[in-house]
Amino acid sequence: KYFEALQSQARAAVAKFTPSYIAMMIEETTPGDDKWTPSPAVRDAGKQVLEHGQWQWSPERPHELKCSVTGTVFPNAKYPESIVLRTTWGKPQTLSFYGGEPFTIFGYKGNRPSFTGNIRARKVSYMAQKARELGEAYLLSGDVGYARACREVLLRFAQVYPNWLVHVGYGEYADIDPHLAALAINKLPAPELVAPPNKPDKTLWRGYWTAGRAGGVGQESAFVRLVTEAYDWTCNAQHNGTPLYSDEDKLKIERDLLLESSVLLIADKQINNKSVGNRTAAALVGMCVGHPGLVRFGLEGFQKTVDDWFLPDGSTPESPAYANMTLGNVDNMAQAFRDYSDPPGYRDASGGRLDRFNIYRDTNFNRVWSAMFTGLQGDLLYPPFADSYHGASPKKTTFNARFAELIVASYPGEARYLSLLKAIAGDDLSKGHAPTALYYREPGLEQRSSPPLALPDVCLPELRIGHLRSGSDGRDSLLLLSASHWGVHHHLDSLNLYYWKAGRELLPDLGYLWDHPSKTMTARTLAHNTLLIDQAEQRTTERGGEVEFFHAASHLKTMQARSNAYAQAKHYNRVAAVIDHGRKRSYTLDIFRVQGGQTQDYVLHGPNTNFQIESPTPTSTSVSDMALYDLKNVRSVGTGNDWKATWKMDAKMSFALWNLAQPDEQALIGDGWGQRNFDNSDLGATLPYIVRRTRGDGPKYFVSLYEGFEGNALVRSAKRLDVPGAPADAIVIGVETTLGREYIVSQREATPLRLALPDGTLQTLSRLSVVSVQDGRVAWIESEGPVKAQWSAAKP
């Protein structure tokens, strides 16, 4: 089916791609970029302007750009591109920009969008995609007509690309030799072209991060990889024994398109989630034209990505979404380097050479894939911590089928990867990624047996985010406790708690608003289930967190961590646990210990607005400083009392929160920021924010239990127990369940404890112990640490 669809699209392209059509789609004028184009029509409508705009474009109407919010079609006489810049280098070009009131986007003042530049970029991207499509259709069918059409597109690109200027998406163009501009992008030898009111300063705004020639987003590799593959697949095509590409054709495409496009790629020596894709493209160009120096440049970047960009344990230094982006930027290189050898006789500067080099075998790539596997939640999405998207987002963060196909093919001994592919694609693998499976999947793979997919409890040592699960396969629920260090694409969320169960986010993380003007609303500390001191944001410098213990047994999965999120905090410590009784019956424990500052606000936000609080009934209150949190409709749930809130998730599932209060703890509920989608599809959404507040500089202990359940709840009641002889730091909780009684004992440090409890005596050296008493007998007792807790039943 994939091949048939590919051929159908290729036949349509062959029929359409006349010389005049190709010239119209691939203009001599440098493209702009399909982002960085805010819509003045949206501003005039009084709606929120997104910096990249929200646009629709179709190859059927290639000269038009339609605003998705207002329906306004551009170019438009109401919004004329009356500001014109004329280039002088090479073949002169005319660049036009919107002449009305400028915008400020991403800190860049005086931005003037170019709708025609946006259109040119979209046309170029479309034609590059079509060239690759035609090349693959030829590769699979042998129909030289597809290769001929591909050749015409590539020759047109080779004709105009050398004259395209280095520029950035903000609308600044280096009007000099692109080779010089690439090498001196931050210190140009001549003033750049900018639209007024901006003035040139001999640097392109944001430099390589947003630079390109076919586009202006910092990822020229997207274009280069497409045309390189298209050429590689068709360059040896013949018609009746005669080569389709003449020697002159090959020279022109290899010199004026492929090698020419690599100049900007190799100028950027940094390693980040964009540049690694440019390194990949440089390597592919080098392989294609026989330039091992380019190949080495790409391989060096890949190895730095795996060994330096990813953390030493293979986990992401940024977020699951950006790990996916980075892997998507290097996966082509991994496939090309499965059995690479340098040209015969070649030696690099150190006298070495590569022979049958395999990235999957000869680097630490498997460590990265292992971390990506273990970071999944039960529905095979990634939890939305840091700059990742939540599960219902238009850009939800997944382990995609292409990646699954690749790792199964590349690591045939890893049964868990085949289990993952079958979970994604079905046992017959019919829902796999056809464009990848066609080339790399072993025939008959669907008949090979594999164990059911199981996800482990894990806390990778460098990532410092504990994944605590329930269910025999670890897929029933996920409790996430984050002690990660601060870094790029991180949030102000140290010791944040996230809870997912049976496909529902119960304690949600609001996720990532991408390049949205209000993206800080989901990155700030208040947007997370954590604790604020003195109503201040967590710090970023010296924020590091540490895992104090991580323990996973049959019934008790638990982690304790501390953080340096606040300089004034003597203690900032959290323990979280999943207590699992099997058969989808589990609940979670949360204890936050803090000392420092004058105000301590334990904050969490509920999953939706459909909830009720059992006694006491919330009442209106005027808390003046709550305005600092921009919460509306603030209500009080009293001071010092235990209470329970229950959310209705849907027709099947409910979520219960048990708040076990301290004597001086004030509980407040307000309506706060709830938007989670960058495209404004949920604009104005709110969620209930619960703020449990204490004051003073003494030690504070915030204790909670959570349970998501279908049908009847497992937990009937929960309360803190006042046990004689227990030290002040020890928290003792009694839980009544439908199975019996449970006792939970937590202490921050591991010290000997002997506690007389209603059903017996507990002796423990552990920082967390749980005893389950059912039918008058101990059903199980589990604790973290090497010394297990002991239980003596009370005498009748």
N, C-alpha and C positions, 0 to 999 in steps of 0.2 A: 504493500500500500504506500509505503514511503517512496519507493522508486517510481511508482505510477504517478504520484502527486508531483514529484520532482520533475519528471518528464513533461507533465502537463504544463507546469509553470515555465519550464525551459522552452517548450514549443511556443508558448504565448510570447515570451521574450524575443525569440528569433523572428517572429512575425512583426513585432513592434519596433525592433531595434534597427531602424534605418539610420544612415549617416546623419541626417538632419535631426532625428530624435536624439541620438547619442550626443550630438553637439549641444542640443538644447538642454539636456539633463546635466551634462558635465561642462560647465561654463569656464571660460578663460579667467573670469574674475574669481579671486580667492573666496572660498566659502567663509561664512561666519561660524556660528555654532547653533545647534538646535536647542540649547538651553540659554540661560542668561538673557532672556527676552521677556521682561514683564509686559503685561498688556495695559495700555492706557485706557482701553474700554472698560476694563474691570475697575480701574481707579475711578473713572467717571461714573460708574454705576454704584459707587459707594461701598464696594465689596473689598475684601482683603486681597491685596496684590501678592502673588507669589513671585519670587525673584526669577524663577525659570519659566513662569507662565504656565498655562494649561492649554495646549494647542492640539489641533488635529490637522494632519496633512495626508494627502492621498496622491499616488502617482497618476491617478486619473485626472486630477486637477492640480498639476504640479506647480503652477505659479501662484497658488493660493495657500494662505495659512489662516485657519479658522480658530478663533478663541472659543474654547470649550465652555467657558463660563457665561459669556454674553452672546455667543453666536456671531460676533462681528468678524467679517472677512477682511484680511489684509493681503496686499496693500490696500489702503483705504484713504479716500480723499479727505476724510475728517482728521486723519492722523498721518499727514504726509511726511515722507522722508526728505525733508527740505534741506538738511545739512549734508553737504557733499564734500568728501575728501578725495583728492586725486593723487595717485602714486606716481613716482618718477622712475623707480628702479625697474630694469627689464622692460617688459611691455606695459605701458601705462594702463592703470585700472581706475575705475570710478567706484567708490564705496559710499553708500548713502545711509543716513540715520534719521530716526524720528526727530522732528524739530520742535516738538512741544515741550512741556515741563519735564525735566529729566527726573530720574529715579535715583535712589540710593539702594544698592544691592550688595549684600555681604560686605558692607563697609566701604564700598566703592561709590563715591559721591559723583553726581553728574552723569550717571549712566544714561546713554541714549540707545535704546534697542534698535536693531536693524532687522526688520521683518524680511527684507529681501536676502540679507545675509543668512538668516535662519533657514529660509527656503533653499538657498544654494547648498547649505550643509546637508539638509535632508535629501536633496536630490543626489548628492555625491554618495551619501551613505546607502541609499537605495541602489544605485548603480554598482557600487562595490559588492553589495550583497548579491545582486543579480549576476555579476561576473563569476563569483564563487559558485553560485547555483548552476550556471551554465557549465562551468568546469567540472563540477561533480556529475552532472547529467552526462557529459561526455565520458567521464571516467567509468561510469557504470554501463553505459549503452554502446560506446564506440561510435556514436552518430557524430560525424565530423561537423555537421551543421551547428551543433552546440558549441564546439570548439571555435568555429569560425566567428560566431557572434561574440564569444568571450574575447577573442583576439581583437575585434574591433573596439570593444570597450576598453581593453587594456592599452591599446595604442592611443586612444583618445586621452586616457589618463596620463600616459607618458608624454603626450604633446603639451598638456597644460600644467602638470604638477610642478615642473621646475620653476615656473613663474609664480606659483602660489607663495604668498608671503607668510612668514612666521607671525602668528598673532595669538591673542588670548580671547576667551569668550566674552570678556568685558568690553570688547570693541576697540582694542589697541592693536595697531599693526606696525611691524618693523619694516619700514620702506627702504630696505637695504638687501644685499645678497643674503638669501636665507641661510647659507652656510655660516656667514659671519654672525647673523642674528642668533642662530642656534647655539653657537659657542659663547656668545657674550650677551645672553638674554637679559641679564640683570645689570649690565653696564655696556649699553649699546654705543657704537662709535658715532652714531648720528641720532637726532631726535626721532622718536616714533610718531606716527600719526594718531591723534586722539581727537574726538569730537569735543567742541567747547560745551561747557565752560572749563573742561579739564585742559591742562597744559602739559606738553611733553616733558619728561624728566630722564630720558635715555634709559628707561627700564620698562619692561612689560609687566603689568600688574600681576602679582602672584607667580611670575616666572614660569618655570617648567610645569608647575602644578596645574595651570590652565592653558598651556600652550599647545599649538598644533599648526598644521597647514591645511589638511582636509577638514579639520574641525578645530575647536578651541577649548577642549576640555581636559587637556593633559594626558590623553590616551590615544595618541596617534596610532598606537598599535592596533586599535579596532579596525582601522582602514587598511593598514599595512598587511596584517595577517590575511585579510580577505583577498586582496589582490595578489599576494604572494602565493597563496594556495591555488587561486584560479590559474595563475601562470604555470605553476609547477605541474598541475594536472593536465594541462593542454599543450605545453611547449613542444612536445614531441609528436603531436598529432600529424597524421599524413592523410592525403587524399589521393587515391590511386597511385600510391608510392611516392608522391611528391610532398615534402614537408610543408605543412600549413604555414608555419612561421619561417620567414626568410631569415638569413643571418642578420640582415639589417633590422628586421623586426625584433629579434631577440636582443640585439645590442641596445636598441632604443628602450625597450621595456626594462631590461636589467639595469641599464645605466641611469635612465631618466625617470624611472618610477621606483624600482625596488631599492637600488643603492642610494638614489637621491632621497628617498623617504627615510633611510636609516640615519641620515646626518643628524636630525633632531633627536632621534632615539639615543644615539651614543653620546650626545652632549651632556645628558643628565646622568651623573654618576651616583645619585642618591638611591636608597632602597626604601620604597614605600609602596602602598597598595596600588598605586598607579604605575610607577616606574618599572615595577617588575614585569608588567605586561609589555611595556616598551622594550625591555630586555629580551623578552620572548620573541617579539617580532623581529628584532635585530638578528637573533640566532636563526630564525626561520629563513630570513633573507640570505644569511651567510650559507646555510645548507643548500639553498636553492641555486645560488649563483657560484658556489664554490669559494667562499671567503671564510676560512677557518678563524680568522681574527674576530669577525663578527660572531661566529659561533661561540668562541671563548668568552666574549663579552656577555653574551646571553647566559651561558652556563655559570659564569661567575655570579651573575645576578640571581640565578636560581638557587645556587648554594647559599648565598647570603640570605635569601628569603627563608629557606628551610632552617638554617642554622642560627641566624641572627634576628630576622624579623619575627618569625614564630618563636615562642618561648622554648626554653630547653626541653620541656616535657612534651612539646609538640602542640600545645594549646595556643589559642589566639591571644595576641597582645592587645587587641582592640575590641572585637566583638564577633559573635558568630556570623553576622551579616558581612562584615569586612573580611573575615577569614574566607567566606565563600567568594567574595569579590577577588581576593588575592589568588585563590586556587583557580578561579576562572581565568585569571590572567596568565597562569603558568601551565595549565593542563595541556595546551598544545605542545609546549616544549617537552613535557614529560613523554608524550607520545612519540615525538620526533627523536627523542634520545633513548629509545628502547634498545637500540643496537647500533650506535653511531661510531663510526671510525673516521679519523681525519683522512684527507686525501693522501694517496701514496707518496711517501718521501717527505711529508710535511713535519716540521718540528717547530714548536713555539719558542718564544724568547728564552725560556729556560732549558730548551732542548728536549722537552717532553712532547708526547703525543697521546691521543685518545684512540683506543682500539676497542670496539664492541662495548662502548660505554652505555650503561643502562641506568637511567635516573632512579627507577623503582628499586633497583638492586644495589646500586653503588652510592646512594646518598641516604640521608635520614628521612626520606619522604614518607615512609610507612609510619613513622612516629607522629607525623601530622595527621594522617588519615585515621590513625587509632584514636587520637584526641578528638577528632571530629565525630567519630562513631560514638564514643563514650559520653559526649556532651548532649546527645539527643534526649528529648523527653518521649513519653510513651506513644504519642501520636506522630512521631517522626518529624516534628518541628523542633526548632531550637527555642529554648526559653529566651524571652526578649530582654536580656540584661544588656546594659551599656547601649551602644548604638546598633541595636537589632530591632527588627520589626515584630510586632505581636502576631499571634496566630490568625487573626481575622483581617490583617492588614492587606492592602493591595500588593505589598511587597513582602509578604510573610517569609520568614527565614527557614529554609528547608534543606535537607540533604537530597539534592536533586537526583533524578534517575540517571543522568549522564555520569555523574560522579560514581554512583553505585556500579554502573556497568564497567567503568574504567578500573576500579579497584578490584572487582571480581576477576577481571581479565588479567590484571597485573600481579595479584597476590592469590594465586589459585589455592594455596594451602590454608587460607584464612576462611574457615567455614562460616564465621560470623558475618563476613561480608556478603556471602551468598544468601544467608538468612535475611540480611537487610535488603538485598535486591529483590528477593521474593516478597518481602513485606511491602515493598514499594510497587513492584510490577505484577504481583500475583504469582501463584505457584507455577503457572504456565509461562510466566515472564512476558505475557502478551502486552502488558502496559509499560514495558521498558522504554528506553530512549532509542528509538529505531535508528536515527542517524549514527549513533555510536555502536549499537549492538550489531548493525549490519557489517561493520568492519572488525570488531574486536571480540564479540561474544563467541564462545566456543559452541559449535553446533551440538545440540542435544543437552545443553546445560540445564534446561528446565527439568530434565529427567533425573538429574543428580539430587540425591537426598541431602537435606541440611536440617540442623536442629531448629526448633522454633526460635525466633528472634528474642534474645534476652539482653537487657541493658543493665550494666553493673552499677552498684553504688560506688561513687568515685569522687576523690578530691585530688586533682592533679597538683603536685607540690608548687609549681610556679604560678598556676592560674589562681589557686587559693579560693576556689568556689566549690563548695560541697554539693554533690548531687545525691540526695537521700531519697530512696525509692520504696515503693511497696508493691506487693504482688510477686508471685513465683517467678515471673519474667521481668520484674522491675518496671512494668509498663502501666501499672494501675495509677500510680501517683508519683509526683516529684516535688520535693521540698528543696529549695535552693537557698543556701546561705553564702553570701559573698563577702570575702575578706580580701578581695583583689587590691593590688597596688593601683595607684592613680596612673593613667596613661592616656594616649591619644584615643579619641572616640569612647572614652569612659564617661560615666556620670558621677554626680556627687552622691553616691549611693553606698558607701561603705557600711557593712553589716546589714545590707538590705535582705529582706526575706521575700521569697516568691513561692507560691503554692499552687500547684496544678493537680487536678485529679479528674480522671474519666473524661478527658476532653474539655474541661472547663478550667479557666483561670479563676481561682478562688481568692487568692491574694495576688492581684495582678501587678506586673511591672508595666508602666504605661508605654514603654518602648521608645521608639525613635521617630521623630518628625522630619527627619532628613533635612533638606535645605529649606526649611520652613521658617518664616520670620519669628515664630513663637516656639522654636524648638527647645529653648531653654526651659520651657514649662514642664517638659517631661524629663529633663536632665537634672533639674535642681533637686536638692535634698528632700524637700517637701513632697515631691512626686513619688517617693519611694517609701517602702515599709521599713522605716528605720527610726532613729532618734536624733532630734535636734537639741543642741545646747544653746541657751540664750538666744533662741530664735535665729541663729546664724547658719549660713551654709557650711557644710563640711569644707575643710581646707583641701587643697590639692598637693601642695608641697609637703613632703614628709608624712603623707597620709598612710603609708603602708600598713597592711594588715597581716596578721599571723594566725595560722590555724593551731589551736592549742591541743585539740584532739579530734580525730575522726574515727568512728567505730561503726561497723555494720555487721549485725548478727541476724538471727532469724526473726526476732520480734522487735529489736531495738536498733534503729539506725540513727546515729546522732553525731553532731559536730559542735565544737565550741571554738569561738574565734574572738580575737580582740583587734582593736584598730586604734590608730593614732589620728583619727579624723578630726579631733578637736585638741588644740594645744592645752586648754585649761582642764581637760579631763584626766583625773587620776586613774579612773577605770572606765573603759568603754568596751563592754564584753557581752557576747550573746551566745546562748546555747539553744540549739534547735534539734528536735528529734521527731522521728516518725515511729509511732507504736503500732505495730502491724499484727493483727489477729488472723490474717488470711481471709480468703473468700471476700475480698474487697472491703473488709472491715478494718479501717485504720483511722487514727487521728494524729494530730501533731501537737507538739509542745514547743513553747517559745518563752524563754526567760532572758530579759535584757537587764544587765547590771550596769549601772553608771554612777560615777561620782565626779562632780565637777560643775562649775558654773552656778548660776543662781536660778535658772529655769531649765527644766528638763522636759521635753515634749516627745513622748513616744507617739509616732504617727503611723497610721495605716489607712489605706483607702479600700473600701468595699468594692465588690465586683460589679454592682449595679445599684440602682436606686430602689429596687423592690425588696425592702427589708422591714423587719419589725424588731423593736427592742422590748424585751420583757422587763418587768418592774426593775427600776422606776421608769415611768413614762418621761421621755425627754421633754424639757420645758424651754421656752425662749429665754435667752439671756443676753446681756450686753457685756461682751468682753472686748474692751476697747483695743487692746493690742492684738486681738485676733485679726484685725484688719491687715496686719503685716503679712499674714498668710493668704490674703485675698480670698478668704472663705466667706460665703454668704449663708444667710438663714441659719446662724449658729444657734445650737440648742445645747442645754446642759443635761447630763445624765447623773448629776449629783457628785458628791465627794465621798470617797472612802467606801463606796458600796460595790459589791460584786454585781455583775449584770451579764445578760446574754443577748446577743443579736443573731437573728436568723434571716438569711437571704434566700429568696426563691430564685434559683438559677434558671430553671425551665420546668416543664411539666413533670420531669422525673427527679431532678436533683435539687437538694437544698444544701446550704452552707451555714454552719453554726460557729459563732465566736463566743467563747467563754472568757470574760474579763475578770481576773482575780485581783482585786484592787489592793493597794496599800492604804493605810489609814488616811493619809493626807492627799491622796491622788484625786484630782479633779478630772472628770471626763466630759469632753465637748465634742459635738458633731456639727460639721458644716458642709456646705456644698462647694466643691472645688473643681479645678480643671480636670476634664475628662476626655478631651479630644486626644485621639491616638493615631489618626490617619493624616499623613502629610498632604493628601489631596483635598482636604477640607470636607470630605464626605460625611464626617461626623462633627462638623463645626458647631460649637456651642454646647457640646455634650458635657455633663457634669457627673461626678461621682461623690459619694459620701466620704468625707475625710474624718476619721476619728483621731482626736488629739487627747492623749492622757497626760496630764500635766502635773508635775511636782515642782516644788520650790525649795531653795536652800542648798547648801554645799555638802550635805551628808550623803551616804550611800542610798541609792534607790534601786528598787527591784520591780520591774514590770513583768507580770506573769500572765500568759494567755494559753488557751487551748483552742484548736481549730478542728472542725470535722466537716468534710463533704460527704454526703450520704444520699443514696436513693432508697426510698421507702422509709423504714424506721432507723433512727439514729442509733449508733453504738453507745455513745456517751449520754448518760442520763443526768449527771450532775458532776460538778468539780468544785473544789474549794481548797484553799491553803489551810494546812493544819498547824496549829500551835503545839509543838512537841517539846515537853520539858527536856532541858539539856541540849537542845539543838543550838549550835552557834548562830550568831546573827546573820551570817552570810549564807547559811543553809536554807534552802527552800524545800518545804515538804508539801506535797500536793496529794490529796485523796480524790480519786476518780471513781464514780459509780458507773458501771457499764451494764449492758444487758447480759454480760457473761459473769459479772462478779464485781470485785473491788480491786483497784490498783493503787499502788503507792509509788510516787515518783520523788526521789531525793536528789537535789542538785546542790553542789557546793563549788565555788570557783576554783579552789585549790584542792588537791588530793590529800586529805587529812583523815585520820581514823575517826569514824563515827559509830556510835552505838545508840540506836533510837528505838524506844518502845512505841510501837504503833498499835492501832486497835486490834489487828489480827495477829500480831507477833512482834518479834524484835529483829531489826535489821542491823547487821554489822557490815560496814563498807569502808574501803579506802578509795573508792572511785569518786570521780567528780559528777557522775550521773548514774543512778541505779533505778531500775523499775522492777517491782514485784507484782505479779498478777495472781490474785487469790480467787479461785473459782470453786464453788461447792465446798467451801471451808478448807480447801487445800491449796498449796502453792502450785499453780499450773506451770509457771516458769518464772525465773528470775534472771535478769541480764543487766550487765553494767559495762561501762567502758573501762579500759585499763587492764593490766596484766593480772591483777588480783581480783578475783570474782567476789561479789557480795555474798554474804551468808544470811540465812533466814532461820529463825527459830519460832515455830508456831506458838501462839498463846495457849496456855492451859485452858481446858474447858471450864 
